[in-house]
C-alpha cells in the first residue's frame, strides 16, 4: 500500500509489542521498518525499463527476508554503545515493523513475492486498494495516541479496528465475486479464469475481469455497503498469448519482456483497442469497466529500442466529477442487481 499506511502499520505493530521497553521512540523504529521494503524502487535500469517492474515487491517483501531487513534497519542504532537489552529491543521493533509490510501488500492486487526464494509466485489477494483511508486513519490515530501516552493500548485498539476493516474488504470482495459468477452465467459463458480488483481508495466499486473463449471481459461491479450489488457492462479485448506472436517469440529480448510482463500481470494481457501495438495489463484502468490498460508494453523485435514501457496513457483527465461518477454511481444501466436482472 502507500508509504504512509505502511509506516503507521509498522509503527502500531511495534508500539503494541514494545512500547513499555522503548518509550516514545517505538513508533519511529516501527515506522522505518514498515516502510523499508519499498527501498527496492531504487533497483532500476536506464536501459531496461522492466528491471523496476521485476524487482519491486520482490525479495525485500518476502517472509524469508524479514529478519535480515529488520536487522539492517536497526543497524544505525545497535552499532552504537548501548546496553544489550536495549539493542535487542530496537532490533525487535524494526523487525516487527518490517514484518508487516509484505503481508499488507499481499492484500492488494499488485502482487508480492512473499515466498521468495522458494517460489516466484506473486501473491495478490485483492482485498483492498493501494490507498484506503478506512484502513489508514484508525492506525494514524492509534499511533499518535500511543506515542503521546507511551502506552500500547491505543495501538492495539487501532490494529483491531484496521483488521476488522480489512475483513470487511474481504467480505466486499466475496460479494463482488458472487456477482461476477452470476454475470458469467447470465451471458452463458464458461470462464477460464476470473478475478476482481478494488478501484482506487474505496471498496465499493470493483473492476471485474474474466477470460472466456479467448476474450478478456471487463465490467464494473458496485457493492454498496447497504444495498444489492450492481453490474454495469464494460468492454472486452482478445487475450494476447506468446504463441500467437512468432516474431516476438523468436527475438530473445522481446520474448523475455513479454514473459516477464505476463508473469507480472498474472496473464491479463490484451491489445489496446485504440492502439494494437500496445499490449496492456487489464488489471488496471482509469475506469473500472474500461478494456484499455493503464500501462503496457510496445514490443518491436529488432527495433531500437525493442522494448518500450508505456504508463499513464494520458488520454483523459480524471476530474473530481468524473471520479465521483466512476466510484459512487453506476455510470450506465445495470445488467444485474444482486443476482437477478433489473
C-alpha positions as CSV (number, residue, x, y, z in Angstrom):
1,X,0.0,0.0,0.0
2,X,1.1,3.7,0.2
3,X,4.1,4.6,2.2
4,X,2.1,6.4,5.0
5,X,-0.1,3.3,5.6
6,X,3.0,1.0,5.6
7,X,4.7,3.3,8.1
8,X,1.8,3.7,10.5
9,X,1.1,-0.1,10.4
10,X,4.7,-0.8,11.2
11,X,4.6,1.8,14.0
12,X,1.4,0.5,15.5
13,X,2.7,-3.1,15.5
14,X,5.9,-2.1,17.2
15,X,4.1,0.0,19.8
16,X,1.7,-2.8,20.5
17,X,4.6,-5.1,21.3
18,X,7.4,-2.9,22.7
19,X,6.2,0.5,24.0
20,X,7.0,-0.5,27.5
21,X,10.6,-1.2,26.6
22,X,11.4,1.7,24.2
23,X,9.0,4.5,25.1
24,X,8.1,7.3,22.7
25,X,10.6,6.4,20.0
26,X,9.0,3.0,19.4
27,X,6.7,4.4,16.7
28,X,9.7,5.8,14.7
29,X,11.6,2.4,14.8
30,X,8.5,0.5,13.7
31,X,7.6,3.1,11.0
32,X,11.1,2.9,9.5
33,X,10.9,-0.9,9.5
34,X,7.4,-0.7,7.9
35,X,8.5,1.5,5.0
36,X,12.0,0.0,4.4
37,X,11.0,-2.8,2.0
38,X,9.9,-0.2,-0.6
39,X,13.5,0.9,-1.0
40,X,13.5,-1.7,-3.8
41,X,12.1,1.1,-6.0
42,X,15.7,2.2,-6.4
43,X,16.5,-1.0,-8.2
44,X,16.1,0.1,-11.8
45,X,18.0,0.4,-15.1
46,X,18.3,3.2,-17.6
47,X,18.5,0.7,-20.5
48,X,15.9,-1.9,-19.3
49,X,12.5,-0.5,-18.4
50,X,11.4,-3.8,-16.9
51,X,14.0,-4.1,-14.2
52,X,11.9,-1.9,-11.8
53,X,8.9,-4.0,-12.7
54,X,10.6,-7.2,-11.8
55,X,12.2,-6.1,-8.6
56,X,9.5,-4.0,-6.9
57,X,7.8,-6.2,-4.3
58,X,10.4,-8.8,-4.8
59,X,12.9,-10.3,-2.3
60,X,12.7,-7.3,0.1
61,X,9.0,-8.1,0.6
62,X,9.4,-11.8,1.3
63,X,8.8,-13.6,4.6
64,X,12.3,-15.1,4.5
65,X,13.9,-11.7,4.3
66,X,12.1,-10.2,7.3
67,X,14.9,-11.0,9.9
68,X,17.6,-9.6,7.5
69,X,15.6,-6.5,6.6
70,X,14.7,-5.7,10.2
71,X,18.3,-6.0,11.3
72,X,19.5,-3.7,8.5
73,X,17.1,-1.0,9.5
74,X,18.2,-1.3,13.2
75,X,21.9,-1.1,12.4
76,X,22.3,2.7,12.9
77,X,21.1,2.3,16.5
78,X,22.5,-1.1,17.5
79,X,26.1,-0.3,16.3
80,X,26.3,2.5,19.0
81,X,27.3,1.7,22.5
82,X,24.1,0.7,24.3
83,X,23.1,-1.9,26.8
84,X,22.5,-5.3,25.1
85,X,18.8,-5.3,26.2
86,X,18.2,-2.0,24.5
87,X,19.8,-3.1,21.3
88,X,17.7,-6.3,21.2
89,X,14.6,-4.2,21.8
90,X,15.4,-1.8,18.9
91,X,16.1,-4.7,16.5
92,X,12.8,-6.3,17.6
93,X,10.9,-3.1,16.9
94,X,12.3,-2.6,13.4
95,X,11.8,-6.3,12.6
96,X,8.2,-6.2,13.8
97,X,7.6,-3.2,11.6
98,X,9.3,-4.8,8.7
99,X,7.3,-7.9,9.0
100,X,4.0,-6.1,8.4
101,X,5.0,-4.7,5.0
102,X,4.9,-7.7,2.7
103,X,1.8,-9.1,4.3
104,X,-0.1,-5.9,3.9
105,X,0.9,-5.6,0.3
106,X,-0.3,-9.1,-0.4
107,X,-3.9,-7.9,0.4
108,X,-3.6,-5.6,-2.7
109,X,-3.8,-6.7,-6.3
110,X,-0.3,-5.7,-7.5
111,X,1.4,-9.0,-6.5
112,X,4.0,-9.6,-3.8
113,X,6.7,-12.3,-3.7
114,X,6.0,-13.5,-0.2
115,X,7.5,-16.9,-0.8
116,X,10.9,-15.8,-2.3
117,X,13.3,-17.6,-2.7
118,X,11.2,-20.8,-2.7
119,X,8.7,-19.5,-5.3
120,X,8.3,-16.7,-7.8
121,X,4.6,-16.6,-7.3
122,X,3.2,-13.1,-6.9
123,X,0.7,-13.3,-4.0
124,X,-2.2,-10.9,-4.5
125,X,-5.4,-11.4,-2.5
126,X,-7.0,-8.2,-4.0
127,X,-9.0,-7.3,-0.9
128,X,-8.0,-3.6,-0.6
129,X,-6.9,-0.7,-2.8
130,X,-3.3,0.6,-2.5
131,X,-4.9,3.7,-0.8
132,X,-7.8,3.3,1.6
133,X,-8.4,5.9,4.3
134,X,-10.8,3.5,6.1
135,X,-7.8,1.3,6.9
136,X,-5.2,4.0,7.4
137,X,-6.9,6.6,9.6
138,X,-7.5,4.4,12.6
139,X,-3.8,3.5,12.5
140,X,-2.8,7.1,12.4
141,X,-4.9,8.0,15.4
142,X,-3.8,4.9,17.3
143,X,-0.1,5.6,16.7
144,X,-0.4,9.3,17.8
145,X,-2.2,8.4,21.0
146,X,0.1,5.6,21.8
147,X,3.1,7.8,21.4
148,X,1.7,10.6,23.5
149,X,0.6,8.3,26.3
150,X,3.6,5.9,26.0
151,X,1.0,3.1,26.0
152,X,0.5,0.1,23.9
153,X,-3.3,0.1,24.3
154,X,-4.2,2.7,21.7
155,X,-2.0,1.0,19.1
156,X,-3.6,-2.4,19.9
157,X,-7.1,-1.0,19.5
158,X,-6.1,0.6,16.2
159,X,-4.8,-2.7,15.0
160,X,-8.0,-4.4,15.9
161,X,-10.1,-1.8,14.1
162,X,-8.0,-1.8,11.0
163,X,-8.0,-5.6,10.9
164,X,-11.8,-5.6,11.1
165,X,-11.9,-3.1,8.3
166,X,-9.7,-5.4,6.2
167,X,-12.0,-8.3,7.0
168,X,-14.9,-6.2,5.7
169,X,-13.0,-5.6,2.5
170,X,-12.7,-9.3,2.1
171,X,-16.5,-9.6,2.6
172,X,-17.0,-7.0,-0.1
173,X,-14.7,-9.0,-2.5
174,X,-16.8,-12.1,-1.8
175,X,-20.0,-10.2,-2.7
176,X,-18.3,-9.0,-5.9
177,X,-17.1,-12.4,-6.9
178,X,-20.6,-13.8,-6.4
179,X,-22.0,-11.1,-8.7
180,X,-19.3,-11.9,-11.3
181,X,-20.4,-15.6,-11.2
182,X,-24.0,-14.5,-11.8
183,X,-22.9,-12.3,-14.7
184,X,-20.9,-15.1,-16.4
185,X,-24.0,-17.4,-16.0
186,X,-26.3,-14.7,-17.5
187,X,-24.0,-14.4,-20.5
188,X,-24.0,-18.2,-20.9
189,X,-20.2,-18.3,-20.8
190,X,-17.6,-20.5,-19.1
191,X,-14.7,-18.6,-17.6
192,X,-11.2,-20.0,-17.8
193,X,-10.1,-17.6,-15.1
194,X,-11.7,-14.7,-13.2
195,X,-10.7,-12.1,-10.7
196,X,-11.8,-8.7,-9.4
197,X,-9.9,-5.7,-8.2
198,X,-11.0,-2.8,-6.0
199,X,-10.8,0.7,-7.6
200,X,-8.8,3.4,-6.0
201,X,-9.4,4.5,-2.4
202,X,-12.6,2.5,-1.8
203,X,-14.1,-1.0,-1.5
204,X,-17.5,-0.2,-3.2
205,X,-16.6,-0.1,-6.9
206,X,-14.6,-3.0,-8.4
207,X,-13.1,-4.0,-11.7
208,X,-14.3,-7.4,-12.8
209,X,-12.1,-9.4,-15.3
210,X,-12.7,-12.9,-16.6
211,X,-11.5,-14.8,-19.6
212,X,-13.9,-16.8,-21.8
213,X,-13.4,-18.1,-25.4
214,X,-10.1,-16.2,-25.8
215,X,-11.6,-12.8,-24.8
216,X,-11.0,-10.9,-21.6
217,X,-14.2,-9.3,-20.4
218,X,-14.0,-6.2,-18.2
219,X,-17.0,-5.0,-16.2
220,X,-17.8,-2.6,-13.4
221,X,-19.3,-4.1,-10.2
222,X,-20.6,-1.9,-7.4
223,X,-21.2,-3.3,-4.0
224,X,-22.7,-0.6,-1.8
225,X,-22.3,-1.1,1.9
226,X,-26.1,-1.1,2.2
227,X,-27.9,-2.5,-0.8
228,X,-27.6,-5.0,-3.6
229,X,-24.6,-5.4,-5.9
230,X,-24.9,-3.8,-9.3
231,X,-23.2,-5.0,-12.5
232,X,-22.6,-2.5,-15.3
233,X,-21.3,-3.8,-18.6
234,X,-17.8,-2.8,-19.7
235,X,-15.7,-3.8,-22.6
236,X,-13.7,-6.8,-23.9
237,X,-10.5,-7.5,-25.8
238,X,-8.8,-10.6,-27.1
239,X,-6.2,-12.1,-24.7
240,X,-2.7,-12.0,-26.1
241,X,-0.5,-15.1,-25.9
242,X,3.1,-15.6,-26.8
243,X,2.4,-18.5,-29.2
244,X,0.3,-16.1,-31.3
245,X,3.3,-13.7,-31.7
246,X,6.0,-15.6,-33.6
247,X,8.2,-12.6,-34.3
248,X,8.2,-11.5,-30.7
249,X,8.8,-15.1,-29.5
250,X,11.8,-15.5,-31.9
251,X,13.6,-12.4,-30.6
252,X,15.3,-13.1,-27.2
253,X,14.8,-9.5,-25.9
254,X,11.1,-9.2,-26.8
255,X,10.4,-12.7,-25.7
256,X,11.9,-12.1,-22.3
257,X,10.0,-8.9,-21.9
258,X,6.7,-10.5,-22.9
259,X,7.2,-13.4,-20.5
260,X,8.1,-11.1,-17.6
261,X,5.1,-8.9,-18.3
262,X,2.8,-11.9,-18.4
263,X,4.3,-13.1,-15.0
264,X,3.8,-9.6,-13.5
265,X,0.2,-9.2,-14.7
266,X,-0.9,-12.8,-14.0
267,X,-1.6,-13.2,-17.7
268,X,-4.2,-10.5,-18.0
269,X,-2.7,-9.2,-21.3
270,X,-4.6,-7.8,-24.2
271,X,-4.0,-5.4,-27.1
272,X,-5.3,-1.9,-26.5
273,X,-8.5,-1.4,-28.6
274,X,-7.3,2.0,-29.7
275,X,-3.6,1.1,-30.3
276,X,-3.0,-2.6,-31.3
277,X,0.8,-2.0,-31.0
278,X,0.4,-1.6,-27.2
279,X,-0.1,-4.7,-25.0
280,X,-1.9,-3.7,-21.8
281,X,-2.3,-5.1,-18.3
282,X,-6.0,-5.3,-17.9
283,X,-6.0,-5.4,-14.1
284,X,-5.8,-1.6,-14.0
285,X,-7.5,1.2,-15.9
286,X,-8.8,4.7,-15.2
287,X,-12.4,3.4,-15.4
288,X,-13.4,0.1,-13.8
289,X,-15.2,-1.1,-17.0
290,X,-12.6,0.1,-19.5
291,X,-10.9,-2.6,-21.6
292,X,-7.8,-0.4,-22.1
293,X,-5.0,-1.0,-19.6
294,X,-3.4,1.9,-17.7
295,X,0.0,0.7,-18.7
296,X,1.6,-1.7,-21.1
297,X,4.4,-2.7,-23.5
298,X,5.4,-1.9,-27.0
299,X,7.5,-4.8,-28.4
300,X,9.4,-4.3,-31.7
301,X,11.7,-7.3,-32.5
302,X,15.0,-6.0,-33.8
303,X,14.0,-2.4,-33.0
304,X,15.9,0.3,-31.2
305,X,14.6,0.1,-28.5
306,X,13.0,-3.3,-28.8
307,X,11.0,-2.8,-25.6
308,X,9.2,0.4,-24.5
309,X,7.2,0.8,-21.3
310,X,4.1,3.0,-21.6
311,X,2.3,4.2,-18.5
312,X,-0.3,6.9,-17.6
313,X,-1.7,6.7,-21.1
314,X,-2.6,10.5,-20.8
315,X,-5.7,10.3,-23.0
316,X,-8.1,11.6,-20.5
317,X,-8.1,13.7,-17.3
318,X,-9.8,12.3,-14.2
319,X,-11.5,15.4,-12.8
320,X,-13.4,15.3,-9.5
321,X,-16.8,15.0,-11.1
322,X,-15.8,12.1,-13.2
323,X,-14.0,10.4,-10.4
324,X,-17.2,10.6,-8.3
325,X,-19.3,9.1,-11.1
326,X,-16.8,6.2,-11.5
327,X,-16.6,5.4,-7.8
328,X,-20.1,6.0,-6.5
329,X,-22.5,6.0,-9.4
330,X,-23.5,3.2,-11.7
331,X,-22.5,5.1,-14.8
332,X,-24.8,3.0,-17.0
333,X,-27.8,0.7,-17.0
334,X,-27.1,-2.3,-14.7
335,X,-27.2,-5.7,-16.2
336,X,-27.7,-7.3,-12.8
337,X,-28.9,-6.1,-9.5
338,X,-28.0,-8.6,-6.9
339,X,-28.1,-11.9,-8.8
340,X,-31.1,-11.0,-10.9
341,X,-31.8,-8.9,-14.0
342,X,-33.2,-5.4,-13.2
